[in-house]
Amino acid sequence: MIRSETFPCDVLIVGAGIAGSALACALRDRGYSVAQVEMSDRPLDTSRGDHLQCVVLEILEQWGALQAFWDAGAERRHGATYCTDKGEVLLNIDYGMVPIPHPYYLYLHHEMIGDTFQKLAAQNPHYVLFRPARAREFELGPEGIRSLTITLPEVGPVPEGFRNTQRVNIRPRLVVGADGRSSRVREVLGFTFEEHEYDSPIVVNFAKRLPSDEDQRNHVKSFMGPNGSISRIPRAFGNWKVGITIRKSEIHFWKTATDKMRKRAIAAKAAELESLELELAGFYPVKLLNTHRWVAGNAVLVGDACHAMHPARGQGMNVAIRCLAKLVDLLPDVGEMADADIVMRRLKAYESGVKPAIDKVLIANHVRGGEMDALDPAVIAATAERFRRINGDDEMRRRYVMDAAGYGDALGVPERS
Ligand SMILES: Cc1cc2nc3c(=O)[nH]c(=O)nc-3n(C[C@H](O)[C@H](O)[C@H](O)COP(=O)(O)OP(=O)(O)OC[C@H]3O[C@@H](n4cnc5c(N)ncnc54)[C@H](O)[C@@H]3O)c2cc1C
């Protein structure tokens, strides 16, 4: 006989990528009972976003989470340098140029960012993580999502209190769809969206830092020239991450190339990077996705589920966390969660207050993504020229730094308590 349990809770979070885990962390001392459902039992993909913006560090500090990231081995990056393929500096920025509390990015492997949030989330005595469990059997009602029924794995760990249980019917007051670009929550609620598939995928490689690579400022170094662009990005624990926009037809080359062939291809884009010993990490088709709405009744979408973007400006995960900070501030107190009207009104206030700013972020991101995607020497030369102009003008450079640090858009600065 199948043993089933009913599990009422304040908040159900579907997905435990960065967005879902960050939210579970942010809610840990608000008194809510939180159920989180994650279908994968594997670590998050290590090649994805690993740099947290200066403004996001303010949010982590407010959530009492920042120190846990340093303890997990996070490192600081102080700026970015853009060069021609020959190494001529086009634009050099340092976050120390602007008066902000944390004039540096924090970087840590993607899966370790997720794990750090998860460990903090588990401090909530009313937090239950169902993993692996796929969210697909939703019951809808006039209030939005009435329940989600999941099947627990026959083998492997199950949460305390669910030892001999096979099926759990989760009955939440509020649902957060943090289930990524192919969101099931988005699908069942019938959210419509616009999407754009970029032509050029990104190939990510890793490399060990050499003693000669030592750079105390830990800048991202991006090179652009007639053969395309390439970025050498600091990766924690003495490594680099190397991101290259390529044509689809080049995937075969990058899969099969010998070390010597790869070095030659890298040297054509940036002579300075020729000595890197690359290890192929993965290929990423790039998509923009923007839902027309974020909220339906008691349910809200967050992260890539509602705003996936080109990694050109390293924003997807950062924007998700900045939105979550606004969402968390607007959520009803635990005593008000039983009132479905209050829950819906707060979610609506979140959508109307924050979505317009994110629509603008997506447009700006798409412009930069489009420049990278084009792989057109004329477009690359125009971008290089724009960077030269910014570098030569103090006010433009200041604005560029504020924007890169996360303070330049309409999403604003976290409220200081
Ligand atoms: C190469 C690359 C580099 C990037 N670099 C940066 C960067 O430098 N800075 C930055 O800010 N962003 C960057 N990004 C983007 C960033 O990684 C993403 O925006 C972010 O990770 C999205 O997080 P998410 O939690 O919304 O979605 P996801 O990470 O996709 O997480 C969704 C989770 O939901 C789970 N799930 C899905 N469906 C179900 C279901 N039905 N039931 C249960 N669970 C489900 C999935 O298993 C997954 O764990 C990069 C992306 C790529 C590809």
The ligand as an ORCA input file, in Angstrom:
! r2SCAN-3c Opt
* xyz 0 1
  C      28.107     29.749    -19.027
  C      27.266     30.592    -18.121
  C      27.870     31.587    -17.394
  C      27.106     32.396    -16.565
  N      27.724     33.390    -15.884
  C      27.002     34.179    -15.051
  C      27.645     35.172    -14.269
  O      28.852     35.375    -14.343
  N      26.882     35.905    -13.440
  C      25.537     35.711    -13.313
  O      24.909     36.434    -12.532
  N      24.909     34.766    -14.034
  C      25.602     33.988    -14.875
  N      24.987     33.001    -15.590
  C      23.546     32.804    -15.406
  C      23.243     32.066    -14.114
  O      24.023     30.903    -14.011
  C      21.755     31.741    -14.097
  O      21.005     32.913    -14.337
  C      21.325     31.202    -12.736
  O      22.150     30.133    -12.349
  C      19.859     30.765    -12.792
  O      19.494     30.214    -11.564
  P      18.032     29.637    -11.319
  O      18.060     29.108     -9.933
  O      17.018     30.639    -11.704
  O      17.870     28.465    -12.384
  P      18.611     27.051    -12.473
  O      20.026     27.163    -12.094
  O      18.302     26.502    -13.816
  O      17.930     26.179    -11.330
  C      16.662     25.587    -11.499
  C      16.596     24.365    -10.606
  O      15.278     23.846    -10.645
  C      15.336     22.439    -10.776
  N      14.099     22.013    -11.435
  C      13.710     22.270    -12.706
  N      12.500     21.740    -12.960
  C      12.107     21.139    -11.801
  C      10.947     20.416    -11.418
  N       9.922     20.213    -12.257
  N      10.884     19.920    -10.154
  C      11.896     20.123     -9.269
  N      13.029     20.809     -9.592
  C      13.115     21.317    -10.827
  C      16.590     22.167    -11.605
  O      17.080     20.857    -11.392
  C      17.537     23.254    -11.072
  O      18.310     22.793     -9.981
  C      25.714     32.183    -16.444
  C      25.101     31.162    -17.154
  C      25.876     30.368    -17.995
  C      25.213     29.268    -18.758
*
